[in-house]
Amino acid sequence: MKHCLLMMVLFVVLSTFGLAPASVFAVESPAANQAVETVHLNQATAEQLQALPGVGPALSARILQYRTEHGPFRTVDQLAEVKGVGQAKLAKFKNQLTVD
């Protein structure tokens, strides 16, 4: 009985501050709070590329190296030619990329 009463009081207090119990116990990833932006593949910096899901410093460096050696990307799908970018990874962020 004490446990139920304590939970009800806790719920009322949290509701007063605009916090629902689910938001108190939920864990969000930092990436969930980031806005989705379009990344221009032919102008992006390493940092901008790293904002894409699954792209870290090593992969962003390979993308920039590929762009330097082969010229600008003609299509977003051409990114799959970079070592470490397969079709599955590309599918995760393809809608965030443009070459226009």
Backbone bond lengths (Angstrom), bond angles and torsions (degrees), N, CA, C in turn:
res aa  C-N    CA-C-N  psi(-1)  N-CA   C-N-CA  omega(-1)  CA-C   N-CA-C  phi
1 M - - - 1.442 - - 1.539 110.50 -
2 K 1.350 115.82 -44.09 1.454 119.15 178.41 1.524 110.56 -61.00
3 H 1.319 115.88 -38.41 1.468 120.99 -179.13 1.523 110.53 -62.35
4 C 1.316 116.75 -44.55 1.476 120.89 179.61 1.519 110.98 -65.04
5 L 1.316 116.79 -41.55 1.455 121.06 179.22 1.527 110.64 -64.40
6 L 1.319 116.23 -42.40 1.458 120.87 177.92 1.529 111.01 -61.82
7 M 1.316 116.91 -42.52 1.467 120.89 179.14 1.525 110.86 -64.39
8 M 1.316 117.38 -39.68 1.473 120.65 178.96 1.526 110.51 -65.28
9 V 1.322 117.16 -42.91 1.462 120.51 178.58 1.524 109.65 -63.43
10 L 1.315 116.90 -43.56 1.456 121.18 177.93 1.528 111.09 -60.12
11 F 1.308 116.99 -42.31 1.463 121.74 178.78 1.524 110.67 -62.11
12 V 1.322 117.73 -43.82 1.468 121.53 -179.60 1.526 110.35 -64.71
13 V 1.319 116.80 -43.05 1.469 120.63 179.77 1.525 110.47 -63.25
14 L 1.328 116.14 -46.10 1.465 119.42 -179.62 1.522 111.33 -66.09
15 S 1.304 117.31 -37.54 1.463 120.81 178.49 1.520 110.93 -64.48
16 T 1.318 116.40 -34.53 1.462 121.17 179.17 1.525 110.71 -62.49
17 F 1.315 116.56 -36.66 1.459 121.00 179.81 1.517 112.73 -88.70
18 G 1.322 118.03 6.40 1.455 121.54 178.05 1.513 114.13 79.61
19 L 1.311 116.94 18.80 1.457 120.41 179.69 1.515 109.27 -109.41
20 A 1.281 115.79 123.55 1.462 119.88 174.28 1.516 108.11 -84.62
21 P 1.323 118.60 149.66 1.458 119.97 179.83 1.528 113.42 -54.63
22 A 1.308 117.43 -34.09 1.465 119.44 -179.84 1.524 110.87 -64.47
23 S 1.326 116.99 -36.21 1.455 118.98 -179.35 1.524 111.97 -75.03
24 V 1.317 117.28 -22.27 1.452 120.39 178.42 1.516 110.47 -72.06
25 F 1.335 116.67 -39.23 1.447 120.73 -175.16 1.522 113.43 -97.50
26 A 1.318 118.33 -9.76 1.461 121.00 -178.42 1.527 109.67 -76.06
27 V 1.310 114.82 144.68 1.459 121.17 176.88 1.513 107.34 -115.26
28 E 1.325 115.80 121.00 1.454 120.32 179.84 1.515 108.84 -106.31
29 S 1.316 114.89 146.08 1.453 119.00 175.04 1.524 108.49 -81.51
30 P 1.326 118.50 148.77 1.460 120.49 178.48 1.526 112.30 -58.89
31 A 1.325 117.00 -31.94 1.464 120.13 -179.75 1.519 111.75 -65.93
32 A 1.331 117.51 -26.38 1.459 120.73 -179.24 1.521 111.52 -66.78
33 N 1.327 117.79 -23.30 1.452 121.48 -178.18 1.525 112.97 -90.61
34 Q 1.312 117.78 -6.75 1.451 120.75 -178.26 1.524 110.44 -83.91
35 A 1.305 115.97 138.64 1.449 120.64 176.59 1.528 109.43 -75.03
36 V 1.311 115.71 145.38 1.452 120.30 179.39 1.518 107.90 -83.19
37 E 1.313 116.20 120.85 1.452 121.84 178.96 1.518 109.16 -115.66
38 T 1.320 115.84 155.03 1.449 120.44 174.71 1.524 108.33 -83.03
39 V 1.315 115.48 130.52 1.462 121.70 -179.97 1.520 107.92 -106.36
40 H 1.323 116.01 123.58 1.464 120.95 177.47 1.521 107.51 -81.78
41 L 1.303 115.62 109.96 1.462 122.60 -172.37 1.518 113.16 -59.34
42 N 1.312 118.48 -30.85 1.464 121.16 -177.23 1.523 113.74 -90.20
43 Q 1.321 117.28 -4.12 1.459 120.35 179.82 1.527 112.51 -125.75
44 A 1.315 117.97 -7.53 1.461 122.07 -173.31 1.517 112.75 -66.72
45 T 1.311 115.19 142.70 1.455 121.92 172.95 1.530 108.39 -84.85
46 A 1.319 115.94 171.10 1.464 120.17 177.55 1.523 110.41 -59.48
47 E 1.316 117.31 -40.37 1.464 121.46 -179.48 1.524 111.45 -64.86
48 Q 1.320 117.80 -40.74 1.459 121.09 178.51 1.520 110.85 -65.75
49 L 1.318 117.12 -39.03 1.465 120.51 177.91 1.523 110.92 -66.29
50 Q 1.323 116.88 -35.69 1.458 120.84 -179.60 1.525 112.57 -69.66
51 A 1.308 117.85 -13.17 1.463 121.00 175.46 1.531 111.04 -74.34
52 L 1.326 116.86 -14.11 1.460 121.19 178.55 1.528 109.34 -77.43
53 P 1.326 117.67 144.74 1.465 119.77 -179.35 1.523 111.88 -63.23
54 G 1.336 115.86 127.87 1.456 121.09 177.37 1.508 115.09 85.64
55 V 1.336 117.74 3.36 1.465 121.05 179.76 1.524 108.32 -107.60
56 G 1.323 115.27 115.31 1.461 121.43 178.06 1.507 110.49 -107.80
57 P 1.331 116.65 -170.25 1.472 120.47 -178.01 1.523 113.90 -59.50
58 A 1.332 117.65 -41.55 1.472 119.74 -177.70 1.529 111.28 -66.84
59 L 1.312 117.23 -44.30 1.462 120.12 -179.03 1.524 111.31 -69.38
60 S 1.319 117.32 -39.63 1.472 118.49 178.17 1.530 110.16 -63.25
61 A 1.319 117.42 -36.16 1.467 120.54 177.49 1.529 110.73 -65.28
62 R 1.338 117.69 -39.54 1.482 120.44 178.20 1.521 110.79 -67.13
63 I 1.323 117.21 -36.01 1.472 120.10 177.95 1.524 109.82 -64.80
64 L 1.319 116.57 -45.33 1.470 119.86 179.09 1.526 111.57 -65.02
65 Q 1.329 116.74 -38.26 1.467 120.63 178.25 1.532 109.99 -65.36
66 Y 1.323 117.37 -42.80 1.464 121.19 178.41 1.529 109.55 -60.39
67 R 1.325 116.09 -44.26 1.464 120.43 -178.88 1.520 110.81 -63.42
68 T 1.328 117.66 -38.35 1.462 121.80 178.39 1.523 111.17 -66.62
69 E 1.325 116.79 -43.30 1.465 121.44 -176.37 1.525 113.74 -76.75
70 H 1.340 118.20 -33.23 1.465 121.68 -173.76 1.526 114.39 -110.86
71 G 1.305 117.26 -2.21 1.452 119.94 -177.74 1.509 111.08 86.14
72 P 1.324 116.79 -176.45 1.464 120.61 -176.39 1.534 112.12 -63.48
73 F 1.302 115.01 149.67 1.463 120.72 175.38 1.519 108.79 -69.24
74 R 1.323 116.24 134.45 1.466 120.78 178.19 1.524 110.94 -87.20
75 T 1.331 115.64 -30.93 1.466 121.16 178.26 1.532 108.22 -140.25
76 V 1.304 116.41 160.12 1.462 121.40 175.60 1.528 109.76 -65.45
77 D 1.327 117.08 -36.98 1.466 121.40 -179.43 1.525 112.65 -62.08
78 Q 1.316 117.85 -24.40 1.468 121.85 178.68 1.530 110.70 -63.35
79 L 1.305 118.06 -20.64 1.463 121.78 178.44 1.526 111.48 -60.52
80 A 1.322 118.03 -24.53 1.462 121.74 178.69 1.528 111.90 -64.89
81 E 1.314 118.25 -14.29 1.464 121.83 177.72 1.530 111.93 -76.89
82 V 1.327 117.29 -13.65 1.466 121.50 178.88 1.526 108.32 -79.20
83 K 1.328 115.70 132.26 1.460 120.91 179.49 1.530 109.57 -57.75
84 G 1.322 116.02 126.68 1.458 121.12 179.66 1.515 113.83 100.81
85 V 1.331 116.48 -8.91 1.459 120.44 177.00 1.522 107.36 -111.60
86 G 1.293 116.45 100.93 1.453 120.90 175.71 1.513 109.80 -96.78
87 Q 1.302 115.58 -179.64 1.463 120.35 -179.29 1.532 111.58 -63.09
88 A 1.329 116.92 -37.41 1.472 119.99 -179.16 1.527 110.91 -66.25
89 K 1.320 116.62 -44.81 1.469 119.85 179.83 1.524 110.07 -66.86
90 L 1.307 116.63 -42.69 1.459 121.11 179.78 1.524 110.66 -59.83
91 A 1.320 116.73 -38.38 1.465 120.89 -179.93 1.528 111.92 -62.00
92 K 1.333 117.42 -28.42 1.465 121.25 -178.96 1.524 112.88 -66.75
93 F 1.333 116.82 -31.59 1.471 118.58 -175.59 1.520 114.10 -130.65
94 K 1.308 117.45 9.29 1.466 121.10 -177.65 1.531 111.99 -56.57
95 N 1.333 116.25 -38.27 1.469 119.13 -177.59 1.529 112.65 -71.64
96 Q 1.337 117.85 -8.37 1.462 121.73 178.22 1.518 112.44 -97.10
97 L 1.338 117.39 -1.12 1.461 121.83 -174.49 1.524 111.83 -108.95
98 T 1.310 114.52 151.93 1.462 121.49 172.81 1.532 107.77 -146.23
99 V 1.317 116.38 154.91 1.456 121.74 173.95 1.518 111.34 -117.84
100 D 1.324 117.66 -2.01 1.465 122.39 -179.38 1.496 112.15 -69.34
